[in-house]
Amino acid sequence: MVLILGYIPFFNNIMSNLKAIKRNSTSSGSNNKLRSEGLVPAILYGGKDANKNISVEIKDIETLVKSDTFLSRVLELDIDGKKEKVIPRDVAFNVVSEEPIHIDFMRIVAGKKIILEIPVKFINHPDSPGLKRGGVLNIVRRKVELKCPAENIPDEIIVDLTGTDIGTSIKISSVKLEANVFPTITDRDFVIATVASPTVIKEPEKPAEEEAAADGAEGETPAEGAEAAKDGDGAKKDDKSKDGAEKKPDEKKSAEKKPAEKK
């Protein structure tokens, strides 16, 4: 069995361009006003330049924010005509509306290495013999933390399930990564996913006592037995009453025939 694993050959070639606006005030009131106008307050930091307080339009960012690759995606910010390559590092959301309310952007500095969690994507499920036979894809890690050059950041780690059978263990060593891209866990060859046997839940067997009780329940029920006993007692009473009714006339006759005692 040959296990073929892959990676994205192009690293963030499709860049999203965002228009950013400088903001002078960072007070809660001014930030709330920006949000009411459809803008998301943000900050740009990193590199040799000073930090910049900016804002971006929510309509331009809300789709990107909801993607699994947002925090590892290279973006290009246009701030007053000056373009800078950045990467989102953190997003704060409104607990009620779940809309982004603040974003941290970090400048990408060539030659610098950064640590990012890169999502794992599994493809070709129908081509897995193990999954075809009812096996289950047990995903151990949906993201893998990688250390990579700022200018060479993978969007996803692709795992091709073609040829994987039940019992296959997909480890990080099986994944081909680009040059100078390494997992942050280096002390072991950790597992990303496995193709496990199907799980079958068996109904627990009944104890012997319960089976005996169940067999007894299939025969004469207590109600039927009680009814039968009641019928038998009634029959006996009828017989006794009949016998008594027959004996009373005999007693009268013998009394009539008995001669009177002499005085």
C-alpha positions in Angstrom: 0.0 0.0 0.0 1.4 3.4 -1.0 0.4 6.4 1.0 0.5 9.6 -1.0 0.5 12.9 1.0 0.9 16.3 -0.4 1.1 20.0 0.2 0.0 23.2 -1.4 2.6 23.9 -4.1 1.8 27.7 -4.1 2.2 29.6 -0.9 -0.4 32.4 -0.6 -0.1 33.4 -4.2 -3.6 34.6 -4.2 -3.4 37.6 -1.9 -6.3 39.6 -0.7 -6.0 43.4 -0.9 -7.6 45.4 1.9 -8.1 49.1 2.1 -7.2 50.4 5.5 -7.8 53.8 7.1 -5.7 55.4 9.8 -7.4 56.2 13.0 -6.1 58.8 15.5 -8.2 58.0 18.5 -8.2 54.6 20.3 -10.9 55.4 22.9 -13.9 53.1 23.4 -16.3 55.7 22.2 -14.4 56.3 18.9 -14.1 52.6 18.4 -17.8 52.0 18.9 -18.5 54.9 16.5 -16.3 53.2 13.8 -18.2 49.9 14.3 -21.5 51.6 13.9 -20.2 53.0 10.6 -19.3 49.5 9.3 -15.6 49.6 10.2 -13.5 47.3 12.3 -10.7 48.8 14.5 -7.3 47.2 14.0 -3.6 47.6 14.8 -0.6 47.0 12.6 2.7 46.1 14.4 6.1 44.4 13.8 9.2 45.2 11.9 11.2 48.4 12.3 8.2 50.7 11.7 6.1 52.1 14.5 2.7 50.5 15.3 -0.2 52.0 13.4 -3.9 52.2 14.5 -6.0 51.5 11.6 -9.5 50.3 10.6 -10.9 48.1 7.8 -14.4 47.8 6.3 -16.3 44.8 7.8 -17.8 44.0 4.4 -14.2 43.4 3.1 -13.1 41.3 5.9 -16.0 39.3 7.3 -15.8 36.5 4.7 -12.0 36.1 5.2 -12.4 36.1 9.0 -14.8 33.1 8.8 -12.3 30.9 6.9 -10.1 28.4 8.6 -7.0 29.8 6.9 -7.5 33.5 8.0 -4.8 33.5 10.7 -2.3 32.0 8.3 -3.2 34.0 5.3 -1.0 36.7 3.8 -2.9 39.9 3.1 -1.8 43.2 1.5 -3.0 46.3 3.3 -3.3 49.6 1.4 -2.8 52.4 3.9 -3.1 55.8 2.3 -1.5 54.4 -0.9 1.3 52.6 0.9 1.0 48.8 0.6 2.3 46.4 3.2 2.2 42.6 3.4 0.7 41.5 6.7 -0.7 38.4 8.4 -3.6 38.4 10.9 -2.5 37.3 14.3 -5.6 37.7 16.4 -9.3 38.5 16.1 -11.8 39.6 18.8 -15.5 38.8 18.2 -18.7 40.2 19.6 -20.1 37.5 21.9 -23.7 38.1 20.7 -23.4 39.0 17.0 -20.1 37.0 16.5 -18.9 39.9 14.3 -15.2 40.9 14.4 -14.7 43.9 16.7 -10.9 44.1 16.6 -8.0 42.6 14.5 -4.3 42.5 15.1 -2.1 42.5 11.9 1.6 41.8 11.9 4.0 43.0 9.2 5.8 40.4 7.2 9.5 40.9 7.3 11.5 39.0 4.8 14.0 36.5 6.3 12.1 36.4 9.6 10.5 33.1 10.8 7.2 32.9 12.4 5.2 30.2 14.1 1.7 29.5 12.8 -1.0 26.9 13.1 -1.7 25.6 9.6 -5.0 23.8 8.9 -4.9 20.2 7.6 -7.2 19.3 4.7 -8.0 15.7 3.8 -8.9 14.9 0.2 -9.9 11.8 -1.9 -12.0 10.1 0.7 -13.7 7.8 -1.9 -10.3 6.5 -3.0 -9.5 5.1 0.5 -10.1 1.3 0.6 -10.3 1.5 4.4 -13.1 4.1 4.3 -14.9 2.1 1.6 -15.0 -0.9 3.9 -16.6 1.1 6.6 -13.5 2.4 8.3 -13.6 5.8 10.1 -11.2 8.7 9.6 -10.0 9.6 13.1 -8.6 13.1 12.9 -6.1 13.6 15.7 -4.9 17.1 14.6 -7.0 19.5 12.5 -4.1 22.0 12.6 -0.3 21.6 12.8 1.9 24.3 14.2 4.7 25.1 11.8 7.8 27.3 11.9 8.2 28.9 8.5 9.7 32.0 6.8 7.4 34.9 6.8 7.5 35.1 3.0 6.8 31.3 2.6 3.7 30.5 4.5 1.5 27.5 3.4 -2.2 28.0 3.3 -3.0 24.3 4.1 -1.4 20.9 4.6 -3.0 18.5 2.1 -3.4 14.8 3.1 -4.4 12.6 0.2 -6.3 9.6 1.5 -5.9 7.6 -1.7 -4.8 4.0 -0.9 -5.2 4.3 2.9 -6.5 1.1 4.5 -7.8 0.3 7.9 -5.0 0.5 10.4 -3.1 3.3 8.4 -1.5 5.9 10.7 -0.7 9.2 9.0 2.2 10.9 10.7 3.9 14.2 10.2 7.0 12.5 8.7 4.7 11.3 5.8 3.9 14.9 4.9 6.2 16.7 2.5 6.8 20.3 3.6 8.6 23.1 1.7 12.2 23.9 2.5 12.8 25.7 5.7 9.3 24.8 7.0 9.3 22.6 10.1 6.8 21.4 12.7 7.4 23.0 16.1 7.1 19.5 17.7 10.5 17.9 17.0 10.9 15.3 19.7 8.5 12.7 18.2 6.9 11.7 14.9 3.3 12.7 15.9 0.1 11.3 14.3 -2.1 13.6 12.3 -4.9 11.0 11.6 -5.7 7.3 11.4 -8.1 5.1 9.5 -9.7 3.1 12.2 -11.9 0.1 12.2 -15.7 0.7 12.3 -17.2 1.0 15.8 -20.0 -1.5 16.5 -22.0 -1.2 19.7 -23.3 -4.6 20.9 -26.3 -4.9 23.1 -25.2 -6.2 26.5 -26.2 -9.8 27.2 -28.9 -10.4 29.9 -27.8 -12.1 33.1 -29.0 -15.7 33.7 -31.4 -14.6 36.5 -33.1 -12.1 34.1 -33.4 -14.8 31.4 -35.0 -17.2 33.9 -37.5 -14.5 35.0 -38.2 -13.7 31.4 -38.9 -17.4 30.6 -41.3 -17.6 33.6 -43.1 -14.5 32.4 -43.8 -16.3 29.1 -45.7 -19.1 30.9 -48.6 -18.7 33.3 -48.8 -15.2 34.7 -49.5 -14.6 38.4 -52.9 -13.1 37.4 -53.8 -16.3 35.5 -52.7 -18.5 38.4 -54.6 -16.4 40.9 -57.7 -16.6 38.7 -57.4 -20.3 38.4 -57.0 -20.7 42.1 -60.1 -18.5 42.6 -62.1 -20.6 40.2 -60.9 -23.8 42.0 -62.0 -22.4 45.4 -65.3 -21.4 44.0 -65.8 -24.9 42.6 -65.1 -26.4 46.0 -67.5 -24.0 47.7 -70.2 -25.0 45.2 -69.6 -28.7 45.9 -69.8 -28.2 49.6 -73.0 -26.2 49.4 -74.4 -28.9 47.2 -73.5 -31.6 49.7 -74.9 -29.5 52.5 -78.1 -28.9 50.7 -78.5 -32.7 50.1 -77.8 -33.6 53.7 -80.3 -31.3 55.4 -83.5 -33.2 54.1 -82.0 -36.5 55.4 -81.6 -35.1 58.9 -85.2 -34.0 59.0 -86.4 -37.4 57.8 -84.4 -39.3 60.5 -85.8 -36.9 63.1 -89.4 -37.6 62.1 -88.9 -41.4 62.2 -87.3 -41.3 65.7 -89.8 -42.7 68.2 -90.7 -40.5 71.1 -89.1 -41.4 74.4 -91.3 -43.0 77.1 -92.0 -40.9 80.1 
